[in-house]
Amino acid sequence: MSTQDDTPKPRRIGDVDIQIPPSQGRMRIIVRLAQTAPEAAMCAAWGICSRGPGRAHAQWTASDPAAYGERVLDELLSRGAPYDEIIQAGKRAYMMIFAAILDERKVEDAAGNSEAPAAH
């Protein structure tokens, strides 16, 4: 008798609701992470943006966002999701985060709250 659970795990990747997360801090950490670990950043982006039944269940770790991205990737692979599909979904989530940060900067610049040095 098998003690292993043979119930298929939900694989939902592309049809999971993706929303901008409320934390500007997490979004900025992920954008910085993309400079050194783009795969982990894309998976982390998908993780913090995913909502609904097929969302990632890995717990965010601010002290090691790359490890969080790796946990999201491992979770999705264990559900049977193809690697390329995971990366494409992560890329979409990352681009959404990046655009939200750019929009926020545009608002700050328009309001005169930019930290850019004044021109002489």
N, CA, C and O atoms as CSV, one atom per row, in Angstrom:
chain,resi,resn,atom,element,x,y,z
A,1,MET,N,N,0.845,-1.183,0.000
A,1,MET,CA,C,0.000,0.000,0.000
A,1,MET,C,C,0.887,1.242,0.000
A,1,MET,O,O,1.802,1.363,0.815
A,2,SER,N,N,0.616,2.136,-0.895
A,2,SER,CA,C,1.419,3.355,-1.046
A,2,SER,C,C,0.954,4.417,-0.055
A,2,SER,O,O,-0.244,4.652,0.104
A,3,THR,N,N,1.920,5.056,0.609
A,3,THR,CA,C,1.589,6.149,1.518
A,3,THR,C,C,1.736,7.495,0.829
A,3,THR,O,O,1.429,8.536,1.410
A,4,GLN,N,N,2.204,7.471,-0.407
A,4,GLN,CA,C,2.405,8.699,-1.168
A,4,GLN,C,C,1.060,9.204,-1.669
A,4,GLN,O,O,0.217,8.424,-2.109
A,5,ASP,N,N,0.870,10.510,-1.597
A,5,ASP,CA,C,-0.348,11.135,-2.098
A,5,ASP,C,C,-0.250,11.251,-3.614
A,5,ASP,O,O,0.574,12.007,-4.129
A,6,ASP,N,N,-1.086,10.505,-4.329
A,6,ASP,CA,C,-1.069,10.509,-5.786
A,6,ASP,C,C,-2.032,11.538,-6.380
A,6,ASP,O,O,-2.238,11.562,-7.593
A,7,THR,N,N,-2.615,12.374,-5.547
A,7,THR,CA,C,-3.532,13.397,-6.020
A,7,THR,C,C,-2.766,14.407,-6.860
A,7,THR,O,O,-1.751,14.940,-6.411
A,8,PRO,N,N,-3.239,14.679,-8.077
A,8,PRO,CA,C,-2.532,15.676,-8.895
A,8,PRO,C,C,-2.547,17.040,-8.212
A,8,PRO,O,O,-3.564,17.474,-7.670
A,9,LYS,N,N,-1.404,17.694,-8.252
A,9,LYS,CA,C,-1.293,19.027,-7.656
A,9,LYS,C,C,-1.669,20.064,-8.705
A,9,LYS,O,O,-1.350,19.898,-9.882
A,10,PRO,N,N,-2.345,21.136,-8.288
A,10,PRO,CA,C,-2.686,22.166,-9.276
A,10,PRO,C,C,-1.424,22.790,-9.842
A,10,PRO,O,O,-0.462,23.041,-9.116
A,11,ARG,N,N,-1.435,23.035,-11.131
A,11,ARG,CA,C,-0.253,23.524,-11.813
A,11,ARG,C,C,-0.371,24.992,-12.169
A,11,ARG,O,O,0.592,25.579,-12.661
A,12,ARG,N,N,-1.475,25.576,-11.945
A,12,ARG,CA,C,-1.796,26.889,-12.484
A,12,ARG,C,C,-0.630,27.860,-12.407
A,12,ARG,O,O,-0.115,28.156,-11.329
A,13,ILE,N,N,-0.230,28.343,-13.562
A,13,ILE,CA,C,0.817,29.354,-13.646
A,13,ILE,C,C,0.247,30.568,-14.364
A,13,ILE,O,O,0.031,31.618,-13.760
A,14,GLY,N,N,0.010,30.408,-15.651
A,14,GLY,CA,C,-0.405,31.535,-16.477
A,14,GLY,C,C,-1.769,32.100,-16.142
A,14,GLY,O,O,-2.010,33.284,-16.376
A,15,ASP,N,N,-2.673,31.291,-15.599
A,15,ASP,CA,C,-4.017,31.782,-15.340
A,15,ASP,C,C,-4.231,32.211,-13.890
A,15,ASP,O,O,-5.367,32.433,-13.471
A,16,VAL,N,N,-3.175,32.324,-13.141
A,16,VAL,CA,C,-3.257,32.824,-11.770
A,16,VAL,C,C,-3.376,34.345,-11.838
A,16,VAL,O,O,-2.724,34.985,-12.663
A,17,ASP,N,N,-4.201,34.918,-10.978
A,17,ASP,CA,C,-4.314,36.378,-10.941
A,17,ASP,C,C,-2.978,36.976,-10.523
A,17,ASP,O,O,-2.381,36.555,-9.531
A,18,ILE,N,N,-2.518,37.952,-11.279
A,18,ILE,CA,C,-1.275,38.655,-10.982
A,18,ILE,C,C,-1.637,40.104,-10.687
A,18,ILE,O,O,-2.268,40.777,-11.502
A,19,GLN,N,N,-1.232,40.576,-9.515
A,19,GLN,CA,C,-1.537,41.941,-9.104
A,19,GLN,C,C,-0.290,42.594,-8.532
A,19,GLN,O,O,0.594,41.925,-7.996
A,20,ILE,N,N,-0.240,43.907,-8.658
A,20,ILE,CA,C,0.860,44.658,-8.046
A,20,ILE,C,C,0.770,44.455,-6.538
A,20,ILE,O,O,-0.290,44.676,-5.952
A,21,PRO,N,N,1.856,44.042,-5.901
A,21,PRO,CA,C,1.821,43.864,-4.445
A,21,PRO,C,C,1.797,45.219,-3.741
A,21,PRO,O,O,2.244,46.216,-4.307
A,22,PRO,N,N,1.288,45.262,-2.529
A,22,PRO,CA,C,1.210,46.529,-1.822
A,22,PRO,C,C,2.560,47.048,-1.317
A,22,PRO,O,O,2.668,48.219,-0.954
A,23,SER,N,N,3.573,46.210,-1.290
A,23,SER,CA,C,4.858,46.592,-0.712
A,23,SER,C,C,5.820,47.140,-1.760
A,23,SER,O,O,6.339,46.388,-2.585
A,24,GLN,N,N,6.054,48.435,-1.727
A,24,GLN,CA,C,7.057,49.057,-2.596
A,24,GLN,C,C,8.443,48.491,-2.270
A,24,GLN,O,O,9.268,48.301,-3.164
A,25,GLY,N,N,8.685,48.229,-1.004
A,25,GLY,CA,C,9.984,47.697,-0.591
A,25,GLY,C,C,10.292,46.371,-1.249
A,25,GLY,O,O,11.392,46.177,-1.766
A,26,ARG,N,N,9.336,45.453,-1.240
A,26,ARG,CA,C,9.558,44.154,-1.876
A,26,ARG,C,C,9.789,44.305,-3.371
A,26,ARG,O,O,10.651,43.642,-3.948
A,27,MET,N,N,9.018,45.176,-3.988
A,27,MET,CA,C,9.182,45.368,-5.433
A,27,MET,C,C,10.579,45.891,-5.745
A,27,MET,O,O,11.213,45.432,-6.695
A,28,ARG,N,N,11.058,46.833,-4.967
A,28,ARG,CA,C,12.390,47.404,-5.215
A,28,ARG,C,C,13.499,46.384,-4.948
A,28,ARG,O,O,14.512,46.367,-5.647
A,29,ILE,N,N,13.308,45.544,-3.945
A,29,ILE,CA,C,14.280,44.479,-3.663
A,29,ILE,C,C,14.371,43.539,-4.859
A,29,ILE,O,O,15.466,43.126,-5.242
A,30,ILE,N,N,13.235,43.201,-5.448
A,30,ILE,CA,C,13.227,42.290,-6.596
A,30,ILE,C,C,13.904,42.929,-7.802
A,30,ILE,O,O,14.628,42.251,-8.532
A,31,VAL,N,N,13.681,44.214,-8.021
A,31,VAL,CA,C,14.345,44.891,-9.148
A,31,VAL,C,C,15.858,44.882,-8.946
A,31,VAL,O,O,16.603,44.666,-9.902
A,32,ARG,N,N,16.323,45.113,-7.718
A,32,ARG,CA,C,17.769,45.044,-7.449
A,32,ARG,C,C,18.291,43.620,-7.624
A,32,ARG,O,O,19.389,43.418,-8.143
A,33,LEU,N,N,17.504,42.633,-7.191
A,33,LEU,CA,C,17.905,41.235,-7.316
A,33,LEU,C,C,18.103,40.840,-8.772
A,33,LEU,O,O,18.966,40.014,-9.072
A,34,ALA,N,N,17.327,41.409,-9.675
A,34,ALA,CA,C,17.414,41.063,-11.098
A,34,ALA,C,C,18.790,41.367,-11.687
A,34,ALA,O,O,19.176,40.786,-12.701
A,35,GLN,N,N,19.524,42.272,-11.056
A,35,GLN,CA,C,20.859,42.612,-11.552
A,35,GLN,C,C,21.847,41.474,-11.347
A,35,GLN,O,O,22.789,41.330,-12.127
A,36,THR,N,N,21.651,40.671,-10.321
A,36,THR,CA,C,22.599,39.599,-10.018
A,36,THR,C,C,22.017,38.197,-10.181
A,36,THR,O,O,22.759,37.244,-10.419
A,37,ALA,N,N,20.717,38.064,-10.056
A,37,ALA,CA,C,20.070,36.745,-10.138
A,37,ALA,C,C,18.721,36.882,-10.847
A,37,ALA,O,O,17.674,36.813,-10.204
A,38,PRO,N,N,18.743,37.076,-12.172
A,38,PRO,CA,C,17.494,37.347,-12.887
A,38,PRO,C,C,16.444,36.238,-12.787
A,38,PRO,O,O,15.253,36.529,-12.678
A,39,GLU,N,N,16.865,34.985,-12.822
A,39,GLU,CA,C,15.899,33.890,-12.716
A,39,GLU,C,C,15.196,33.922,-11.362
A,39,GLU,O,O,13.973,33.801,-11.287
A,40,ALA,N,N,15.969,34.084,-10.306
A,40,ALA,CA,C,15.376,34.159,-8.968
A,40,ALA,C,C,14.470,35.375,-8.843
A,40,ALA,O,O,13.426,35.302,-8.194
A,41,ALA,N,N,14.856,36.502,-9.458
A,41,ALA,CA,C,14.038,37.719,-9.401
A,41,ALA,C,C,12.704,37.515,-10.104
A,41,ALA,O,O,11.669,37.952,-9.601
A,42,MET,N,N,12.715,36.857,-11.262
A,42,MET,CA,C,11.460,36.620,-11.982
A,42,MET,C,C,10.536,35.703,-11.191
A,42,MET,O,O,9.329,35.938,-11.126
A,43,CYS,N,N,11.101,34.659,-10.591
A,43,CYS,CA,C,10.279,33.747,-9.790
A,43,CYS,C,C,9.772,34.438,-8.533
A,43,CYS,O,O,8.629,34.226,-8.128
A,44,ALA,N,N,10.606,35.258,-7.917
A,44,ALA,CA,C,10.172,36.014,-6.735
A,44,ALA,C,C,9.080,36.994,-7.116
A,44,ALA,O,O,8.124,37.177,-6.363
A,45,ALA,N,N,9.208,37.632,-8.283
A,45,ALA,CA,C,8.174,38.561,-8.744
A,45,ALA,C,C,6.852,37.840,-8.906
A,45,ALA,O,O,5.814,38.332,-8.463
A,46,TRP,N,N,6.883,36.672,-9.541
A,46,TRP,CA,C,5.651,35.903,-9.701
A,46,TRP,C,C,5.081,35.538,-8.336
A,46,TRP,O,O,3.869,35.593,-8.124
A,47,GLY,N,N,5.953,35.169,-7.423
A,47,GLY,CA,C,5.498,34.777,-6.086
A,47,GLY,C,C,4.785,35.886,-5.345
A,47,GLY,O,O,3.732,35.652,-4.752
A,48,ILE,N,N,5.339,37.101,-5.365
A,48,ILE,CA,C,4.704,38.174,-4.598
A,48,ILE,C,C,3.504,38.781,-5.312
A,48,ILE,O,O,2.682,39.454,-4.691
A,49,CYS,N,N,3.404,38.542,-6.619
A,49,CYS,CA,C,2.272,39.093,-7.384
A,49,CYS,C,C,1.114,38.112,-7.532
A,49,CYS,O,O,-0.001,38.525,-7.850
A,50,SER,N,N,1.355,36.832,-7.309
A,50,SER,CA,C,0.320,35.826,-7.575
A,50,SER,C,C,-0.766,35.859,-6.505
A,50,SER,O,O,-0.495,36.020,-5.314
A,51,ARG,N,N,-2.004,35.701,-6.972
A,51,ARG,CA,C,-3.177,35.688,-6.098
A,51,ARG,C,C,-4.082,34.539,-6.534
A,51,ARG,O,O,-4.049,34.125,-7.693
A,52,GLY,N,N,-4.864,34.041,-5.635
A,52,GLY,CA,C,-5.840,33.011,-5.978
A,52,GLY,C,C,-5.356,31.613,-5.643
A,52,GLY,O,O,-4.294,31.431,-5.047
A,53,PRO,N,N,-6.154,30.627,-6.036
A,53,PRO,CA,C,-5.884,29.239,-5.651
A,53,PRO,C,C,-4.543,28.686,-6.134
A,53,PRO,O,O,-3.950,27.856,-5.444
A,54,GLY,N,N,-4.056,29.109,-7.272
A,54,GLY,CA,C,-2.807,28.568,-7.793
A,54,GLY,C,C,-1.583,29.371,-7.422
A,54,GLY,O,O,-0.508,29.148,-7.978
A,55,ARG,N,N,-1.725,30.312,-6.483
A,55,ARG,CA,C,-0.619,31.189,-6.119
A,55,ARG,C,C,0.508,30.413,-5.452
A,55,ARG,O,O,0.340,29.262,-5.050
A,56,ALA,N,N,1.641,31.058,-5.346
A,56,ALA,CA,C,2.789,30.455,-4.659
A,56,ALA,C,C,2.535,30.456,-3.152
A,56,ALA,O,O,1.967,31.402,-2.605
A,57,HIS,N,N,2.959,29.396,-2.501
A,57,HIS,CA,C,2.796,29.303,-1.049
A,57,HIS,C,C,4.110,29.495,-0.298
A,57,HIS,O,O,4.129,29.496,0.933
A,58,ALA,N,N,5.194,29.655,-1.024
A,58,ALA,CA,C,6.495,29.896,-0.389
A,58,ALA,C,C,6.415,31.196,0.420
A,58,ALA,O,O,5.716,32.131,0.030
A,59,GLN,N,N,7.116,31.248,1.522
A,59,GLN,CA,C,7.101,32.430,2.393
A,59,GLN,C,C,8.217,33.391,1.992
A,59,GLN,O,O,9.368,32.994,1.811
A,60,TRP,N,N,7.846,34.666,1.857
A,60,TRP,CA,C,8.799,35.735,1.529
A,60,TRP,C,C,9.841,35.836,2.621
A,60,TRP,O,O,9.520,35.753,3.807
A,61,THR,N,N,11.082,36.013,2.225
A,61,THR,CA,C,12.182,36.220,3.154
A,61,THR,C,C,12.943,37.455,2.709
A,61,THR,O,O,13.687,37.403,1.730
A,62,ALA,N,N,12.771,38.559,3.410
A,62,ALA,CA,C,13.431,39.808,3.023
A,62,ALA,C,C,14.946,39.691,3.115
A,62,ALA,O,O,15.669,40.338,2.358
A,63,SER,N,N,15.425,38.871,4.036
A,63,SER,CA,C,16.873,38.743,4.203
A,63,SER,C,C,17.518,37.941,3.073
A,63,SER,O,O,18.732,38.012,2.882
A,64,ASP,N,N,16.715,37.175,2.317
A,64,ASP,CA,C,17.268,36.382,1.217
A,64,ASP,C,C,16.221,36.228,0.115
A,64,ASP,O,O,15.639,35.156,-0.049
A,65,PRO,N,N,15.986,37.304,-0.637
A,65,PRO,CA,C,14.956,37.238,-1.672
A,65,PRO,C,C,15.295,36.238,-2.790
A,65,PRO,O,O,14.390,35.702,-3.429
A,66,ALA,N,N,16.577,35.988,-3.026
A,66,ALA,CA,C,16.954,34.999,-4.040
A,66,ALA,C,C,16.488,33.609,-3.611
A,66,ALA,O,O,15.997,32.836,-4.433
A,67,ALA,N,N,16.641,33.294,-2.335
A,67,ALA,CA,C,16.187,31.996,-1.831
A,67,ALA,C,C,14.669,31.884,-1.948
A,67,ALA,O,O,14.144,30.806,-2.230
A,68,TYR,N,N,13.964,32.990,-1.731
A,68,TYR,CA,C,12.511,32.990,-1.916
A,68,TYR,C,C,12.168,32.655,-3.366
A,68,TYR,O,O,11.307,31.813,-3.620
A,69,GLY,N,N,12.832,33.306,-4.312
A,69,GLY,CA,C,12.599,33.024,-5.723
A,69,GLY,C,C,12.873,31.570,-6.053
A,69,GLY,O,O,12.134,30.958,-6.825
A,70,GLU,N,N,13.926,31.011,-5.477
A,70,GLU,CA,C,14.249,29.606,-5.701
A,70,GLU,C,C,13.169,28.690,-5.130
A,70,GLU,O,O,12.834,27.673,-5.737
A,71,ARG,N,N,12.621,29.050,-3.956
A,71,ARG,CA,C,11.541,28.251,-3.363
A,71,ARG,C,C,10.287,28.299,-4.236
A,71,ARG,O,O,9.604,27.288,-4.404
A,72,VAL,N,N,9.986,29.482,-4.793
A,72,VAL,CA,C,8.845,29.593,-5.699
A,72,VAL,C,C,9.075,28.699,-6.914
A,72,VAL,O,O,8.180,27.952,-7.311
A,73,LEU,N,N,10.267,28.770,-7.508
A,73,LEU,CA,C,10.585,27.934,-8.664
A,73,LEU,C,C,10.437,26.455,-8.312
A,73,LEU,O,O,9.805,25.705,-9.056
A,74,ASP,N,N,11.006,26.034,-7.201
A,74,ASP,CA,C,10.915,24.628,-6.794
A,74,ASP,C,C,9.466,24.198,-6.597
A,74,ASP,O,O,9.077,23.098,-6.989
A,75,GLU,N,N,8.668,25.079,-5.984
A,75,GLU,CA,C,7.255,24.767,-5.741
A,75,GLU,C,C,6.525,24.555,-7.070
A,75,GLU,O,O,5.774,23.593,-7.226
A,76,LEU,N,N,6.749,25.448,-8.013
A,76,LEU,CA,C,6.058,25.349,-9.297
A,76,LEU,C,C,6.537,24.146,-10.103
A,76,LEU,O,O,5.734,23.482,-10.759
A,77,LEU,N,N,7.824,23.862,-10.062
A,77,LEU,CA,C,8.340,22.675,-10.747
A,77,LEU,C,C,7.752,21.405,-10.133
A,77,LEU,O,O,7.434,20.457,-10.852
A,78,SER,N,N,7.604,21.382,-8.800
A,78,SER,CA,C,7.051,20.193,-8.144
A,78,SER,C,C,5.584,19.986,-8.502
A,78,SER,O,O,5.067,18.876,-8.377
A,79,ARG,N,N,4.911,21.046,-8.947
A,79,ARG,CA,C,3.521,20.921,-9.408
A,79,ARG,C,C,3.454,20.417,-10.844
A,79,ARG,O,O,2.373,20.125,-11.356
A,80,GLY,N,N,4.605,20.318,-11.487
A,80,GLY,CA,C,4.634,19.840,-12.856
A,80,GLY,C,C,4.630,20.940,-13.900
A,80,GLY,O,O,4.465,20.663,-15.088
A,81,ALA,N,N,4.809,22.180,-13.478
A,81,ALA,CA,C,4.832,23.291,-14.433
A,81,ALA,C,C,6.133,23.254,-15.223
A,81,ALA,O,O,7.198,23.021,-14.652
A,82,PRO,N,N,6.057,23.478,-16.513
A,82,PRO,CA,C,7.277,23.516,-17.322
A,82,PRO,C,C,8.127,24.746,-16.976
A,82,PRO,O,O,7.606,25.836,-16.738
A,83,TYR,N,N,9.427,24.540,-16.956
A,83,TYR,CA,C,10.356,25.617,-16.606
A,83,TYR,C,C,10.122,26.867,-17.456
A,83,TYR,O,O,10.044,27.975,-16.924
A,84,ASP,N,N,10.010,26.691,-18.780
A,84,ASP,CA,C,9.839,27.849,-19.662
A,84,ASP,C,C,8.569,28.632,-19.341
A,84,ASP,O,O,8.558,29.860,-19.419
A,85,GLU,N,N,7.505,27.926,-18.982
A,85,GLU,CA,C,6.241,28.587,-18.629
A,85,GLU,C,C,6.406,29.386,-17.336
A,85,GLU,O,O,5.870,30.487,-17.207
A,86,ILE,N,N,7.145,28.828,-16.389
A,86,ILE,CA,C,7.393,29.524,-15.117
A,86,ILE,C,C,8.167,30.812,-15.380
A,86,ILE,O,O,7.808,31.874,-14.871
A,87,ILE,N,N,9.226,30.715,-16.172
A,87,ILE,CA,C,10.059,31.885,-16.442
A,87,ILE,C,C,9.268,32.949,-17.205
A,87,ILE,O,O,9.406,34.138,-16.916
A,88,GLN,N,N,8.450,32.547,-18.164
A,88,GLN,CA,C,7.645,33.527,-18.905
A,88,GLN,C,C,6.641,34.224,-17.992
A,88,GLN,O,O,6.458,35.437,-18.091
A,89,ALA,N,N,5.994,33.477,-17.110
A,89,ALA,CA,C,5.049,34.077,-16.167
A,89,ALA,C,C,5.791,35.006,-15.201
A,89,ALA,O,O,5.297,36.079,-14.856
A,90,GLY,N,N,6.970,34.584,-14.774
A,90,GLY,CA,C,7.784,35.418,-13.891
A,90,GLY,C,C,8.222,36.700,-14.565
A,90,GLY,O,O,8.254,37.761,-13.943
A,91,LYS,N,N,8.558,36.597,-15.841
A,91,LYS,CA,C,8.976,37.765,-16.610
A,91,LYS,C,C,7.830,38.778,-16.709
A,91,LYS,O,O,8.045,39.983,-16.582
A,92,ARG,N,N,6.615,38.279,-16.937
A,92,ARG,CA,C,5.451,39.178,-16.997
A,92,ARG,C,C,5.237,39.878,-15.653
A,92,ARG,O,O,4.968,41.079,-15.611
A,93,ALA,N,N,5.355,39.132,-14.568
A,93,ALA,CA,C,5.183,39.725,-13.233
A,93,ALA,C,C,6.287,40.742,-12.949
A,93,ALA,O,O,6.025,41.812,-12.399
A,94,TYR,N,N,7.523,40.405,-13.325
A,94,TYR,CA,C,8.641,41.317,-13.112
A,94,TYR,C,C,8.437,42.613,-13.888
A,94,TYR,O,O,8.657,43.698,-13.350
A,95,MET,N,N,8.021,42.511,-15.141
A,95,MET,CA,C,7.815,43.711,-15.957
A,95,MET,C,C,6.692,44.576,-15.388
A,95,MET,O,O,6.750,45.803,-15.479
A,96,MET,N,N,5.681,43.954,-14.808
A,96,MET,CA,C,4.605,44.694,-14.169
A,96,MET,C,C,5.143,45.465,-12.957
A,96,MET,O,O,4.788,46.625,-12.747
A,97,ILE,N,N,5.986,44.823,-12.177
A,97,ILE,CA,C,6.603,45.474,-11.014
A,97,ILE,C,C,7.492,46.628,-11.471
A,97,ILE,O,O,7.428,47.728,-10.922
A,98,PHE,N,N,8.319,46.366,-12.480
A,98,PHE,CA,C,9.231,47.386,-12.974
A,98,PHE,C,C,8.458,48.608,-13.472
A,98,PHE,O,O,8.839,49.745,-13.194
A,99,ALA,N,N,7.377,48.371,-14.204
A,99,ALA,CA,C,6.544,49.475,-14.712
A,99,ALA,C,C,5.906,50.257,-13.559
A,99,ALA,O,O,5.807,51.483,-13.620
A,100,ALA,N,N,5.479,49.559,-12.520
A,100,ALA,CA,C,4.870,50.237,-11.369
A,100,ALA,C,C,5.881,51.136,-10.672
A,100,ALA,O,O,5.537,52.234,-10.236
A,101,ILE,N,N,7.110,50.685,-10.565
A,101,ILE,CA,C,8.153,51.503,-9.933
A,101,ILE,C,C,8.456,52.714,-10.806
A,101,ILE,O,O,8.620,53.821,-10.294
A,102,LEU,N,N,8.532,52.513,-12.120
A,102,LEU,CA,C,8.769,53.649,-13.023
A,102,LEU,C,C,7.639,54.665,-12.925
A,102,LEU,O,O,7.886,55.871,-12.896
A,103,ASP,N,N,6.398,54.184,-12.874
A,103,ASP,CA,C,5.256,55.092,-12.741
A,103,ASP,C,C,5.341,55.881,-11.447
A,103,ASP,O,O,5.043,57.075,-11.423
A,104,GLU,N,N,5.748,55.219,-10.371
A,104,GLU,CA,C,5.879,55.899,-9.072
A,104,GLU,C,C,6.952,56.984,-9.153
A,104,GLU,O,O,6.775,58.077,-8.614
A,105,ARG,N,N,8.050,56.686,-9.819
A,105,ARG,CA,C,9.121,57.682,-9.975
A,105,ARG,C,C,8.644,58.874,-10.797
A,105,ARG,O,O,8.991,60.015,-10.493
A,106,LYS,N,N,7.845,58.617,-11.842
A,106,LYS,CA,C,7.307,59.712,-12.648
A,106,LYS,C,C,6.422,60.622,-11.804
A,106,LYS,O,O,6.475,61.844,-11.940
A,107,VAL,N,N,5.613,60.030,-10.939
A,107,VAL,CA,C,4.750,60.809,-10.050
A,107,VAL,C,C,5.603,61.641,-9.102
A,107,VAL,O,O,5.324,62.820,-8.889
A,108,GLU,N,N,6.643,61.033,-8.529
A,108,GLU,CA,C,7.534,61.768,-7.622
A,108,GLU,C,C,8.227,62.918,-8.339
A,108,GLU,O,O,8.330,64.021,-7.802
A,109,ASP,N,N,8.703,62.660,-9.552
A,109,ASP,CA,C,9.379,63.709,-10.321
A,109,ASP,C,C,8.404,64.858,-10.635
A,109,ASP,O,O,8.763,66.029,-10.518
A,110,ALA,N,N,7.195,64.518,-11.026
A,110,ALA,CA,C,6.214,65.546,-11.359
A,110,ALA,C,C,5.837,66.383,-10.133
A,110,ALA,O,O,5.517,67.565,-10.250
A,111,ALA,N,N,5.880,65.754,-8.966
A,111,ALA,CA,C,5.549,66.469,-7.737
A,111,ALA,C,C,6.746,67.208,-7.163
A,111,ALA,O,O,6.615,67.925,-6.171
A,112,GLY,N,N,7.915,67.042,-7.779
A,112,GLY,CA,C,9.118,67.694,-7.278
A,112,GLY,C,C,9.733,66.983,-6.104
A,112,GLY,O,O,10.507,67.574,-5.352
A,113,ASN,N,N,9.397,65.714,-5.934
A,113,ASN,CA,C,9.926,64.945,-4.802
A,113,ASN,C,C,11.086,64.051,-5.199
A,113,ASN,O,O,11.490,63.183,-4.425
A,114,SER,N,N,11.622,64.246,-6.378
A,114,SER,CA,C,12.727,63.408,-6.827
A,114,SER,C,C,13.969,63.715,-6.023
A,114,SER,O,O,14.184,64.846,-5.587
A,115,GLU,N,N,14.784,62.691,-5.831
A,115,GLU,CA,C,16.030,62.881,-5.109
A,115,GLU,C,C,17.175,63.196,-6.052
A,115,GLU,O,O,18.333,63.258,-5.638
A,116,ALA,N,N,16.851,63.392,-7.306
A,116,ALA,CA,C,17.894,63.715,-8.290
A,116,ALA,C,C,18.484,65.072,-7.962
A,116,ALA,O,O,17.761,65.978,-7.547
A,117,PRO,N,N,19.816,65.230,-8.146
A,117,PRO,CA,C,20.443,66.525,-7.858
A,117,PRO,C,C,19.949,67.602,-8.820
A,117,PRO,O,O,19.674,67.331,-9.989
A,118,ALA,N,N,19.845,68.787,-8.324
A,118,ALA,CA,C,19.388,69.914,-9.148
A,118,ALA,C,C,20.455,70.270,-10.177
A,118,ALA,O,O,21.649,70.186,-9.891
A,119,ALA,N,N,20.030,70.664,-11.359
A,119,ALA,CA,C,20.957,71.061,-12.424
A,119,ALA,C,C,21.493,72.442,-12.099
A,119,ALA,O,O,20.782,73.285,-11.552
A,120,HIS,N,N,22.740,72.663,-12.436
A,120,HIS,CA,C,23.350,73.979,-12.168
A,120,HIS,C,C,23.401,74.794,-13.400
A,120,HIS,O,O,23.879,75.928,-13.371
